[in-house]
Amino acid sequence: MMNKFTKKMLGVMTASAAVIMMSGCSVAKNSSNAGTKQDHAVVKIGVNMELSGAASGYGEAEKQGIQLAASEINKAGGIDVNGHKKQIKLIIRDNKTAIATSASVAAQLTTKDKVAAIVGPATTNAGTAQIPNITKAAVPSVSPSATDPKFTLQKDGKVQPYVFRACYQNNFQGGSAAKFVFNQLKAKRVAILADNSSDYGTGLAKAFKKAYQGKIVDSQTFSAGDKDFNAILTSFKSKKVDAIYVPGYYTEAGLIIKQARQMGIKVPIVGSDGMADPKLAQIAGNKSATKIYYTTPFSVRAAAKDPVAAKFMKAYKARYHEQAPTFSALAYDAVYMIKEAIETGKSDDSAKIATNLANIKDFTGVAGKITVDQKHNPEKPIATEELTNGQVSNSFKIE
């Protein structure tokens, strides 16, 4: 997930903000990357998150996962930094789902707040915007949900030394969805309706097309904020499709599902982790949200059988009085990945945390075992969940 930015939102990046960011890039190349030192009492972890704006639904869910993880760690004594226990101090800032603000927040967290590491942003665009400033300060960031394949890479293909993620990439997710649709749903004729206002939607659609073994009878796009999908859906209906693939976010996907069901389209509608939010069924209506499938790194039904994940879900429900969403689980894991890097490296120096994040192997997270690869991506399992009447009714492993 995630980089939901409308063209209008991209336009809010003023010329002066662009100059600031370009300056950050220039300075970053000349930085000694010495790292940020922590004091004796606490480990400061920054949160650069979309708490308002178009992606606030994801940001709020991730903030709750972060706060739960930090609270648990602190209650258990804190992070063991080479034999010395330290409490986590969270410094949470809202990037407002805006590129320029995300860059500014990263500068504040690294230079003013002197954090050891950052969790976030949720979206690829906001995450990319902070890279010059975190690189300059040698402070690593773990995004719970930035899924664009190029997010962790520099233009020359080399890895960004301070950029990590707790989620898998779009190409893996889109390809996995294609396998699920063909092998498990037995759908031989598919139409695609993708969000073209973000690399998220277009990247998933591209990966799906590449991996799908059946016939793609039509491929259409929409933009973030669109409300009326009836014309496109009517065209799909006339072509007698077996399933519809909708890579995008719950805001538009919910409306697509609602309108499809209203016109009598009963075939499975398959999406991505951007649909893994309770608001999807609220928008679509519970009755319409049946035979709905989406790929996800965190399956609630599968997690109930795993002791680590089950413990997380119980604690989340006790604290927030609701079922834990995917994005809370990913953010929760991101905090524990930072803890793991600090404890295995016996240091809370930010540059050393980055080195040890890159060396994580077989880390047990609530969303499965994680090994960080050479491109700073987690190798982890993927599943598909099914909704019936707006509730998760089944889950499937994708082979």
C-alpha positions in Angstrom: 0.0 0.0 0.0 0.1 2.9 -0.2 0.4 6.1 -2.0 -3.1 7.5 -2.5 -2.6 11.0 -3.8 -4.9 12.8 -6.2 -3.4 15.0 -8.9 -4.7 17.9 -7.0 -2.9 16.8 -3.8 0.3 16.4 -5.8 -0.1 20.0 -6.9 0.1 21.3 -3.3 3.9 20.9 -3.4 5.0 24.4 -3.9 8.1 25.6 -5.7 9.6 26.6 -2.4 9.0 23.2 -0.8 10.5 21.6 -3.8 13.6 23.7 -3.4 13.9 22.6 0.2 13.6 19.0 -0.7 16.2 19.3 -3.5 18.5 21.0 -1.0 17.9 18.1 1.3 19.0 15.7 -1.4 22.1 17.7 -2.1 23.1 17.8 1.6 22.4 14.1 2.0 25.1 13.1 -0.5 27.7 15.1 1.6 26.5 13.9 5.0 28.9 12.0 7.2 25.9 9.8 8.3 27.3 9.7 11.8 23.9 8.7 13.3 21.8 10.1 16.1 22.7 9.3 19.7 20.0 8.7 22.4 20.2 9.8 26.0 20.3 7.4 28.9 16.6 7.4 29.8 14.6 6.8 26.6 14.7 5.6 23.0 12.8 8.2 20.9 10.9 6.7 18.0 9.3 9.2 15.6 6.0 8.6 13.8 5.6 10.4 10.4 2.0 9.5 9.6 -1.1 10.4 7.6 -3.4 11.4 10.4 -5.5 13.7 8.3 -6.1 14.0 4.6 -7.0 11.3 2.0 -5.0 8.5 3.6 -6.0 9.2 7.3 -7.9 5.9 7.6 -4.7 4.0 7.1 -2.6 6.4 9.2 -5.0 6.3 12.2 -5.0 2.5 12.1 -1.2 2.4 12.0 -0.9 4.9 14.8 -3.0 2.6 17.0 -0.7 -0.4 16.2 2.4 1.7 17.0 1.0 2.9 20.3 0.0 -0.6 21.4 3.5 -2.0 20.6 5.2 0.8 22.4 2.9 0.4 25.4 3.6 -3.3 25.6 7.3 -2.9 25.3 7.4 -0.2 28.0 5.2 -2.3 30.4 7.6 -5.2 29.9 10.6 -3.1 31.0 11.5 -1.3 27.8 14.1 -2.0 25.1 17.3 -3.8 26.2 20.1 -1.6 24.9 23.3 -3.5 25.7 22.1 -4.5 29.1 20.4 -1.1 29.9 16.6 -1.0 29.8 15.1 2.1 28.1 11.6 3.2 27.7 10.2 4.1 24.3 9.1 7.7 23.8 6.9 8.1 20.8 6.9 11.5 19.0 3.9 11.5 16.7 3.5 14.0 13.9 0.8 14.4 11.2 2.1 14.7 7.6 -1.5 15.5 6.4 -1.2 13.1 3.5 1.0 15.7 1.8 4.4 15.4 0.2 5.9 18.7 1.4 4.6 18.2 4.9 6.0 14.7 5.1 9.5 16.1 4.2 9.1 18.8 6.8 8.0 16.3 9.5 11.0 14.1 8.8 13.3 17.1 9.2 11.7 17.9 12.5 11.9 14.4 13.8 15.5 14.0 12.9 17.0 17.4 13.6 14.8 18.8 16.4 13.5 15.7 18.1 16.6 13.6 17.5 14.7 10.3 17.1 16.5 7.0 16.8 14.2 5.7 14.1 10.9 6.5 12.4 7.8 4.5 11.7 5.9 5.6 8.6 4.7 7.2 6.5 1.9 4.9 5.4 2.0 5.8 1.7 4.8 5.5 -0.8 4.7 9.1 -2.0 4.9 10.6 1.5 7.6 8.0 2.4 9.7 8.9 -0.6 9.4 12.6 0.3 11.2 12.1 3.6 14.1 10.1 2.2 16.5 13.0 1.7 16.1 14.2 5.3 16.4 10.8 7.0 19.4 10.0 4.8 21.1 13.2 5.8 20.5 12.4 9.5 21.3 8.7 9.1 17.9 7.8 10.8 16.2 4.7 9.5 12.5 4.5 8.7 10.2 1.5 8.5 7.0 2.0 6.5 4.2 -0.3 7.5 2.5 -0.1 4.1 4.5 1.6 1.3 4.3 -1.1 -1.4 5.8 0.4 -4.6 8.7 -1.8 -5.7 11.0 1.2 -6.2 10.4 2.7 -2.7 13.5 1.2 -1.1 15.7 1.8 -4.1 17.8 4.7 -5.4 17.6 5.7 -9.1 20.6 3.6 -9.9 19.0 0.5 -8.4 21.1 0.5 -5.2 19.3 0.2 -2.0 18.3 3.2 0.1 20.4 2.6 3.2 17.8 4.1 5.7 14.5 3.0 4.1 12.7 -0.2 5.1 9.2 -1.6 5.0 7.1 -4.2 6.9 4.9 -5.0 3.9 5.5 -6.8 0.6 5.7 -5.1 -2.8 3.0 -4.4 -5.4 4.5 -6.8 -7.9 4.3 -9.7 -5.5 0.8 -8.8 -4.3 -0.6 -8.3 -7.9 1.0 -11.5 -9.1 -0.4 -13.4 -6.1 -3.9 -12.1 -6.8 -3.7 -13.3 -10.4 -2.8 -16.8 -9.2 -5.6 -16.8 -6.7 -8.2 -15.6 -9.3 -7.1 -18.2 -11.9 -6.3 -21.2 -9.6 -8.8 -20.9 -6.8 -11.7 -18.9 -8.1 -11.3 -20.7 -11.5 -12.1 -17.4 -13.3 -11.1 -17.5 -16.9 -12.4 -14.1 -18.0 -11.5 -11.1 -16.0 -12.0 -7.3 -16.2 -9.7 -4.9 -14.5 -10.7 -1.5 -13.0 -7.6 0.1 -11.5 -6.9 3.4 -9.7 -4.7 5.3 -12.1 -4.0 8.2 -9.7 -1.4 6.3 -7.8 1.5 4.0 -8.5 -0.2 1.6 -6.1 -3.2 0.9 -8.4 -1.2 1.0 -11.7 1.6 -1.2 -10.3 -0.8 -3.8 -9.0 -2.7 -3.9 -12.3 0.5 -4.3 -14.3 1.6 -7.2 -12.0 -1.8 -8.8 -12.3 -1.8 -8.6 -16.1 1.7 -10.1 -16.3 0.8 -13.1 -14.0 -2.8 -13.9 -15.0 -3.2 -17.0 -17.2 -6.7 -16.4 -18.3 -8.2 -13.8 -20.6 -8.4 -10.1 -19.6 -11.5 -9.0 -21.5 -11.3 -5.3 -20.6 -9.0 -3.0 -18.6 -10.3 0.4 -17.4 -9.1 3.0 -14.9 -10.5 5.5 -12.4 -9.1 8.4 -10.4 -9.2 8.9 -6.7 -12.3 10.7 -5.7 -14.5 9.3 -8.6 -18.0 8.5 -7.5 -19.8 7.1 -10.5 -18.7 3.8 -12.0 -21.9 2.6 -13.6 -20.9 3.1 -17.3 -17.7 1.0 -16.9 -19.5 -1.7 -14.9 -22.3 -1.9 -17.4 -19.6 -2.5 -20.1 -18.1 -5.3 -17.9 -21.5 -6.9 -17.4 -22.1 -7.1 -21.1 -18.8 -9.0 -21.6 -19.8 -11.8 -19.2 -16.7 -11.7 -17.0 -16.0 -14.3 -14.3 -14.4 -11.8 -11.9 -13.4 -8.2 -11.6 -10.0 -7.1 -10.3 -10.1 -3.7 -8.5 -6.6 -2.7 -7.3 -7.2 0.5 -5.3 -8.4 1.8 -1.9 -11.5 1.2 0.1 -13.0 4.6 -0.6 -13.5 4.0 -4.3 -13.6 0.2 -4.1 -16.5 0.3 -1.7 -18.5 2.4 -4.2 -17.5 0.1 -7.1 -18.8 -2.9 -5.1 -22.0 -1.2 -4.2 -22.8 -0.1 -7.8 -21.8 -3.5 -9.3 -24.2 -5.3 -7.0 -27.0 -2.8 -7.6 -26.9 -3.5 -11.3 -26.9 -7.3 -10.7 -23.2 -8.1 -11.1 -22.8 -11.0 -8.8 -19.3 -12.3 -9.8 -16.4 -12.1 -7.3 -14.7 -8.7 -7.0 -11.1 -9.1 -6.0 -8.8 -6.4 -4.7 -5.7 -5.6 -2.7 -4.7 -4.7 0.8 -6.1 -1.2 0.2 -9.5 -2.9 0.7 -8.6 -4.4 4.0 -10.4 -1.9 6.2 -13.9 -2.1 7.9 -14.9 1.1 6.1 -15.1 -0.9 2.8 -18.2 -2.7 4.0 -19.6 0.5 5.5 -19.4 2.2 2.0 -20.5 -0.8 0.0 -23.2 -2.0 2.4 -22.9 -5.3 4.2 -25.2 -7.2 1.9 -23.2 -6.0 -1.2 -19.9 -6.9 0.4 -20.3 -10.6 -0.4 -18.0 -12.7 -2.6 -15.4 -10.0 -2.1 -11.7 -11.0 -1.9 -8.5 -9.1 -1.2 -4.9 -10.0 -0.8 -3.5 -9.2 2.7 -0.3 -9.7 4.7 -2.4 -10.2 7.8 -5.4 -12.6 7.8 -7.6 -12.3 10.9 -8.8 -15.9 10.6 -5.3 -17.3 10.1 -3.9 -15.1 12.9 -6.4 -16.6 15.4 -4.5 -19.9 15.1 -1.1 -18.4 15.7 -0.2 -17.7 19.3 1.8 -14.5 18.6 -0.9 -13.0 16.4 -3.7 -14.1 18.7 -2.1 -12.4 21.6 -1.8 -9.2 19.5 -5.5 -9.4 18.5 -6.7 -9.9 22.0 -4.6 -6.9 23.3 -5.7 -4.7 20.4 -9.4 -5.4 21.1 -9.0 -4.8 24.8 -7.4 -1.4 24.1 -9.4 -0.2 21.2 -12.6 -2.2 21.4 -12.5 -3.3 17.8 -10.9 -6.0 15.7 -7.4 -5.3 14.6 -7.1 -4.2 11.0 -4.2 -5.2 8.7 -2.5 -1.8 8.9 -2.4 -1.8 12.7 -0.8 -5.2 12.6 1.9 -4.0 10.1 2.6 -0.9 12.1 2.8 -3.0 15.3 5.4 -5.2 13.6 7.4 -2.2 12.4 7.9 -1.1 16.0 9.0 -4.5 17.1 11.4 -4.7 14.1 13.1 -1.6 15.4 13.3 -3.1 18.9 14.8 -6.3 17.4 17.4 -4.2 15.5 18.4 -2.3 18.7 18.6 -5.4 20.9 20.5 -7.6 18.5 22.9 -4.7 17.6 23.2 -3.7 21.3 22.9 0.0 20.3 20.3 2.6 19.8 22.5 4.8 17.6 20.4 5.5 14.6 23.0 4.5 12.0 23.6 1.1 13.8 19.8 0.5 13.9 19.7 0.8 10.1 22.5 -1.7 9.8 20.8 -4.2 12.1 17.4 -3.7 10.5 19.0 -4.9 7.2 20.2 -8.0 9.0 16.9 -9.2 10.5 16.3 -12.9 9.9 13.3 -15.1 10.9 11.8 -12.3 13.1 8.5 -13.5 14.4 5.9 -10.8 13.7 2.1 -10.9 14.0 1.9 -10.9 10.2 4.2 -13.9 9.9 8.0 -14.5 10.1 10.1 -11.8 8.5 13.5 -11.8 6.9 14.7 -8.6 5.4 16.2 -9.1 2.0 19.0 -7.1 0.2 16.6 -4.5 -1.0 15.2 -3.9 2.5 11.9 -5.8 1.7 10.4 -8.3 4.1 10.2 -11.9 2.9 6.8 -12.9 4.4 3.6 -14.9 3.7 0.6 -13.6 1.8 -3.1 -14.6 2.1 -6.5 -13.7 0.7 -9.5 -13.0 2.8 -13.1 -13.4 1.7 -16.0 -11.1 2.9 -19.5 -12.3 3.2 -22.2 -9.8 4.3 -19.4 -7.4 5.2 -17.6 -9.8 7.5 -14.4 -11.9 7.0 -15.8 -15.4 6.3 -12.8 -17.3 5.0 -9.1 -17.0 4.3 -6.8 -18.7 1.8 -3.1 -19.2 1.5 -1.8 -18.3 -2.0 0.7 -20.9 -3.3 
